[in-house]
Amino acid sequence: MKTPREIILESHRAAEPRLDRLGEAVLAAELGTAHKASRGRANPVGAMMQKLWLELIWPSRRTWAGLAAVWVVLGVAYVTTRRPYDPTAHAASQQPMTSWVEEEQLLAQLLDRPPSAPAKAPAPARPASGDGPPAKSAQWLADDFPRFC
C-alpha cells in the first residue's frame, strides 16, 4: 500500500515534463524566440563561467569598476610623466665619497690617529684602440652569427 506522500510525489513526477513544456511555450510567446533551458549539461565550461560571473563579479561590479578606473588613472599618469633615459643623471656622484673621506679625517682627529692617505680614483677603462670593438670581434660576429640563429 502506498503512502499519501508517495502518491503525491508520483503525480508531481508525471507532471514535471508537461510543466517544462508549458514554461518554454510561455517564454517563447513572451520573448518571441524559442527558449531552451540549459542546465549546464551541454557546455559545462560556459555554465561554470556564468556561475563565476554571477557569484564573484556581478555582485561587486562597482568595486571592480572602481579598481579598473584606478588602474586606468595609474597607467595614464605613468605614460604622461615618463621621461627619456638620461645616462648622465645616473652617474656615480663624488659627493658621498667626499663626505666619507671627511668623516674619516674627523674621526682620525678625534682619536688622535694620523689621517689615512686619500685613495686615488681609478682610471676609467678604455678600449685598446679606437672607439669601437676590434676588427677581429666584428669579423667573428659576421662569420659565426648564422650558426647561433
HULINVEN-V42629 format. One line per field, one symbol per residue. ss: DSSP state (~ for helix, > for strand, _ for the rest). Layout:
ss=???
This chain:
ss=___~~~~~~~~~~~~~~~~~~~~~~~~~~~~____________~~~~~~~~~~~~~~~~~~~~~~~~~~~~~~~~~~~~~~_____~~~~____~~~~~~~~~~~~~~~~________________________~~~~~~~~~~~~~~_
